[in-house]
Every structure is written in C-alpha cells, then in structure tokens.
C-alpha cells in the first residue's frame, strides 16, 4: 500500500466526490455485520461517528488500525471521533501520518 486513492471520480463533465462512507465489519458482503461506522469527509479531515458493535463485541485495536489505514489510503491528515469515557462523550483527534513510500533496494555497482 504505497499510493493514495482519489476521493472523486470524473465521468464526462461530472465529478462525483466521495463525501461520506458507511463502513461495516463483515467477512462477506450481504451477510449480517458485527459493527458499523460512518465516515464524513471534509477536505483532508474525517469525522467518524455512529460506531456501533454487536452485543459483547468491542472495537478492537485491529479495527482501529484498519480505520487508520483507510484514512491513510484516502490522504486524510486528521480524524476525529466521539468516544464514551466515564458516561460522557469526549471528542478525540488523531493525526494521520502519510503512507511511507517504499524505495527500491540499492544496487551494488562494481
């Protein structure tokens, strides 16, 4: 994963911008999902809300890493989300590092 994905598609003289995404956690599309979240894009920022999981399932570290990688792939610089802490919602902000470009291995010249 070394490139970013564009958030727009152009067809003739129409440009379609991706401004929101619904994410579902499921092995195969169409099956019942175990978690859901909504991504709302604004420039290089994203707000993630509506994160819900099924009973007795947590949002795991692996889930967090997948969301982070998705943000990297779309060129997002900062993500914000609400999280419940001590019966209160707290807004958290995460800076997203750009994807590191892989460099070709150096060749030894003799």
C-alpha positions as CSV (number, residue, x, y, z in Angstrom):
1,X,0.0,0.0,0.0
2,X,2.1,2.9,-1.2
3,X,-0.4,5.2,-3.0
4,X,-3.5,7.1,-2.0
5,X,-6.9,6.6,-3.5
6,X,-8.7,9.5,-5.1
7,X,-11.9,10.7,-3.4
8,X,-13.5,11.7,-6.7
9,X,-14.5,10.1,-10.0
10,X,-14.9,12.1,-13.2
11,X,-17.3,10.9,-15.9
12,X,-17.6,13.4,-18.8
13,X,-18.3,16.8,-17.3
14,X,-19.5,15.4,-13.9
15,X,-17.3,15.0,-10.9
16,X,-18.5,12.7,-8.2
17,X,-17.0,13.4,-4.8
18,X,-16.9,10.8,-2.0
19,X,-18.1,12.8,1.0
20,X,-19.3,10.0,3.2
21,X,-18.7,6.3,3.7
22,X,-20.6,3.7,5.7
23,X,-18.2,1.0,7.0
24,X,-19.4,-2.4,8.0
25,X,-17.4,-5.2,9.7
26,X,-18.3,-8.5,8.0
27,X,-16.4,-11.3,6.2
28,X,-18.6,-11.3,3.1
29,X,-20.8,-8.5,1.8
30,X,-24.5,-9.2,2.3
31,X,-24.1,-11.2,5.4
32,X,-25.1,-9.8,8.8
33,X,-22.4,-7.4,10.0
34,X,-20.9,-7.2,13.5
35,X,-20.1,-3.4,13.6
36,X,-20.8,-0.2,11.7
37,X,-19.4,3.3,11.5
38,X,-20.0,6.4,9.3
39,X,-17.1,8.5,7.8
40,X,-17.8,12.1,6.8
41,X,-15.1,13.7,4.8
42,X,-14.3,17.4,4.7
43,X,-11.1,18.3,2.8
44,X,-8.2,16.4,4.5
45,X,-10.2,15.7,7.6
46,X,-12.7,13.0,8.5
47,X,-15.2,12.7,11.3
48,X,-16.1,9.2,12.3
49,X,-19.5,8.7,14.1
50,X,-22.2,6.1,14.6
51,X,-19.7,3.5,15.7
52,X,-21.8,0.6,17.0
53,X,-20.8,-3.0,17.6
54,X,-23.0,-6.1,18.3
55,X,-23.5,-7.2,21.9
56,X,-20.4,-8.2,23.7
57,X,-18.1,-7.2,20.8
58,X,-15.6,-4.4,21.2
59,X,-14.0,-2.0,18.8
60,X,-10.5,-3.7,18.8
61,X,-7.0,-2.4,18.2
62,X,-7.1,-4.2,14.9
63,X,-10.3,-2.3,14.0
64,X,-8.6,0.9,14.9
65,X,-5.6,0.1,12.7
66,X,-7.8,-0.7,9.8
67,X,-9.6,2.6,10.1
68,X,-6.2,4.3,10.4
69,X,-5.0,2.6,7.2
70,X,-8.3,3.6,5.4
71,X,-7.7,7.2,6.3
72,X,-4.1,7.0,5.1
73,X,-5.2,5.5,1.8
74,X,-7.6,8.4,1.2
75,X,-5.0,11.0,2.1
76,X,-6.6,12.1,5.3
77,X,-4.5,14.2,7.7
78,X,-6.7,14.2,10.8
79,X,-9.5,12.0,12.1
80,X,-12.0,13.0,14.8
81,X,-14.4,10.8,16.6
82,X,-16.5,10.8,19.8
83,X,-15.9,8.2,22.4
84,X,-17.7,7.4,25.6
85,X,-15.5,7.9,28.6
86,X,-17.0,8.0,32.1
87,X,-20.6,8.3,30.9
88,X,-19.6,11.4,28.8
89,X,-18.8,11.7,25.2
90,X,-15.3,13.0,24.6
91,X,-14.1,14.3,21.2
92,X,-10.7,12.6,20.2
93,X,-8.5,13.8,17.4
94,X,-5.9,11.6,15.8
95,X,-3.2,12.8,13.4
96,X,-2.8,10.5,10.4
97,X,0.7,10.0,9.1
98,X,1.1,9.8,5.3
99,X,1.9,6.4,3.8
100,X,5.6,5.9,3.6
101,X,6.8,5.4,0.1
102,X,8.7,2.3,-0.5
103,X,12.1,2.8,-2.0
104,X,13.7,0.4,-4.4
105,X,16.6,-1.5,-2.9
106,X,20.1,-0.1,-3.6
107,X,22.1,-1.9,-6.2
108,X,25.8,-2.6,-5.6
109,X,27.8,-1.4,-8.5
110,X,31.3,-2.8,-9.1
